[in-house]
């Protein structure tokens, strides 16, 4: 395996004293490269706006100035305050770590509010003379490795979509008593897709049917968006603005008076249900056999992303349509 290296920039008003030859050696030995050091927040910001080298993490002190050091200002946290204002726009790009010997400056009620990012994410390392530098190096590696993991990449790329699956699972448990595992399933598929570990993919077809679409059907029925006890095929037909049998013996059919599913998703809905049911029931389309024989990942990814799009639609629709009786008024039985 290729050796991992970690590039950081470091801002501290006493950086020239802290980053001496011995400290430099310790960092180099640990595969941490200090690309640039700064004594104030302004010069730090100027650099990260136009870096000359790749940066993985930014280390800052608790009390350092915004621009110019003023003597006898030992409680100057203006530099850290400025850094805290940048974090929201930069936290997905860089890991931020607070390395300080003055935790008292940031741990009162005001400090925990202003510097909440560091507190809430456990990103504070104490300048302990014996273990401080080792702790800092360990924290840098932990944060950067986490950001390079497939799980971290997926959670950042698909944050809103994954939140839909997580909320969906919670609602299924609360309203239906179902232990839905859609979030775990989709997170795993996305992560394995990025890491190149997506194998035995045919087994996911049944999981997608059971953990996602069966439960969408049940939850939609619970809220009156569709009639109860529809098969998945009838559920799909009804949402795609087609009539479905309500009782074949009576010759009655359900329809929807007003469209529920966006027309752009009609074909994707039909496609994904056809594919996952073929994979589950071994119907003539032989999807499962094809995927298993060819060790296919492209096809399962297309099913996965279509599933993500439909879930995103469903959860947004459900948020606006939770009144069961009003939803039932959309049923047309004839």
N, C-alpha and C positions, 0 to 999 in steps of 0.2 A: 504494500500500500504506500502511496506517495505520502511523504511527510507533510503534516499540516503546519502551516505558519499563520501567525496572527499579527496583523498590522494595527497599531493603535496610535492615537495622538493623545497628549497628556497636558492638561492645563492646571497649574498650581503656582501661586505667587512665590513659592520657595523652590521652584522646580530645579534651579541650578544647584541647590544644596542636596535635594532629594535624589536627583538622577546623576549620581556620581559614577565613577568607573566601576565600582563593585556592583552597583545596581544594574548598570548597563550589561555587565558580564552575566549577571543572574538572569536577566531577561533574554539575552541572546541564547544562553544555554537552554532556556525553556521554550525556544522557538517563538518568542514574542518580540516583534520588531517595533521599536518606538520610532515611528516615522518622523514625528515632529513634536517639539515641546513648546509650551506657551506660558506666559506669566499673567495673562489677562484674557477676558472673554472676547474682546473685540478682535484681537489677533487670531484667536481660535476660530471665530466665525468667518473671518476673511479667508482663512485657509480651507475650511470645510466647504465653503461656497465654491472654491476653485482648487481642489486638491491636486497635487502633482503625483500622488501615489494612491493606490487602493487603501481604503480604511475599513477596518472591521469594527473597531470599538473606540469610544471616546471616554477618557478618564478625566474627571474633574475633582477639584477640591471643594470643601464647603465654604471656606472664606478666602475668596480671591477677588480682585477688583474687576470692574467692567473694562476699564481702559488704563487708568494710571494709579499706581500704588500710592496710598497716602499713609504716612507714618502714624503709628499709634491707632490705626483703625483695624484692630484685631477681630472685630466682629463684622467686617465688610463681607456680606454675602451677595452683593450686587451681581458679581460675575455668575454665581450659581443661579440667581434669580433670572438672569438673561438666558442662561442655558435651559432652564426649566420652561421658558417661553418658546424655545425652538423645538422642544422634544416632540410635541404632537406631529409636527411636519417632518421630523427626521428619524423618529424612533423605529420606523420600518426599514430604514436604510442602515442605521448604526445602532450598536449596543451602547448605552450610556451607563457608566459606573461611577459612583461617588466614593472617593477614597479620602477619608478625613480623620484627623485626630481630635476634632472638636464636634462630636456628635450632639453635644448640648445645644449648639447653634441651630440645629435643624429638628430637634426632637420635642420642642414645646408645641403647644396647640397650633400656633401660627405656622411654625416650620413644617409640621406634618401636613398642613393644607397646601402651602406654597410648593413644597418639595414632595408632593404625594407620589409622584411617579417612582421615585427611588424607594420610598417606604413600602408602597403596595407591591412592588416587584422584587423586593429583597435584593436591591442593587447598591447597598451601602457596605463598604469594607473599611474596617478601622485601621488606622495607622499604628498598629502595635509594633514596637521596636523588634520584637522577637519573631513574629509570624506575619506581620502586615504585608510585606512584599509577596511572600508565598501565597497568602490568602488572595491578594489582588490578582496574581497570575492565574490562580485556580479559577477565580470568578470570571476573568476574561475568557478563558478557554471554555468554561461551562456555557457562557452566554453566546459566544460565537459558534460553538459546536451546535447548540440548540437551534440557532438561526440557519445553519446549513443543513439541518435534518429535513427529510421530506415532510414530516409532520408540521414543522414550523412554516415551511414554504407553502404548504397546502392551506394551513390556517390563515395565512396572510393573503393568499391569492383568492381564496373562496370564503372569506369570513362571513359575508352576508348570506351566502347560499347554505353554508354549514349551520348557521344560526337557525335557518328555517327547519332543517332536519332535527336539530336539537329541541326546538320548541315543539315541533310535530310529535316527537317521541313523548315529551312531557304531557301534551294534551291527550294523546292516545291513552296514556296510563291514567290520567285524571278522569277522563270522560268515558273510556271504554274498558278500563281495567286491563289493557293490553301492554305487554312488555315489548314495545316496538324497539328495534335496534337499527333503525335507518341511519342515524348519525354515525354510529360505529361502523356500519357497512360502507357508507359513502366515503367517510374519512379514510378508512383502510384502503379502499379502491384507488382513491386519488393519490395517497401516499405511495402505494405500491407501483402505481403507474409512473410516478416521478422517479422512484428509486430503481426501476427496472426489475422489480420483484413480482410483477403481475403474472402469476402462473396458475395452472389448473382453473382457467377462467370460466369454464362452462358451469362450474358449481355456483357461480354468483347469480346465474339467471334465476334460479329458484329463490335465492335470498332476496333479490330485487322484487320479485313478485310478492313474496310473503311479507317482507318487512316494510315495503313501500306501498305498492299499489293495492294490495288487499286492504291495508290499513287506511289508505286514502279513501277507498270506496266506503269502508265502514264509518270513517269519521265524517265524510260528506253526507252519508245517510243519517248519522246521529244529529247533524245540524240541519237536516231537512233540505239540503242542497239537491240531493237525488233521493228517489224512493228507496226503501230498505230492500235488502236481500237481492240486489242485482248481481248477476254474474259480472266478471270483469269485462267480458265482451259487450254486454248490454250497458254497463257503466260507460264504456268508451263510446259506444254508438249514441247514447243519450247526450253525452257532453259534446259530441260532434254533430249535434242538431239532427239526429235521426230518431225515428220512432222505435220503441222497444216494447215487447209484449209485457203486459202486466199480469195477465192471466190467460193463457192460451185457450183454456176451455171456454172462456167467455168472449174471446176475440177482441179484448180491449187492449189498447196500447197507450203507453206514456209518451209524452213529448214535453219539451220545455218551451214555455211561451216567450221567454227572453233568453238570449244566448248567455251561457255561463263561461264556457271556454273560449278564449281568443281564437279566431279562425286560423291564425298563423300556427296554432298548436294542434289543429285537427290531424294532420298527417303524422307529426311526431308522436301524438298520443296513440294513434292506430299502429304505427310502426313498433313502438317499444312494447306494447302489450302483445302484439303478434309474436315478437321475438322472444320475450321472456316466457310466454305460455308454450311456445314450441319447445323451448329449452326445458320446460318443466314437464310437459306431457309427451314429449317425443313425437310430435305431430309431423306430417309429411315434409315440412320445410327443413327438417334436420339441422336446426341451428346448433343444438348442443353437439351433435356429431361433428359438424364442420369446425366449430371452435376447438373442440378437443383434438381433432385430427391435425389441425394446422397450428395448434398452440397459439391461436389468434389473440391478439390484444387490441387491435384497431377496432374490431367489431364490438368487443365488450366495452371499449371506451365510448363508442358512439351511443351505446345503450345507456351507459352511465351518465353521460352528459345530457342526453335527452331526459333521463329521469330527474336530473338536477333541475333542468329548466321547468319541467312540469311541477315539481315540488315547489319551486320558487313562485310559480303562478298560483298554485293551490293555496299556499299559506298567505299570500297577499290577498287573494280573493276571500279566504275565510275570515281574515281580520275585519273585512268590511261587511260580512254577511253571517252574523252569528245568531240572528233571530230566527228560530226554527219555524214559527208560524208564518212569518213573512216569506221565508224561503219556500215553504210548501205551496204558497200561492202561485209559484212559478210552474207548478206541475199542471200539465194539461192531459186529462184522462178522457179518451174517447173510444 
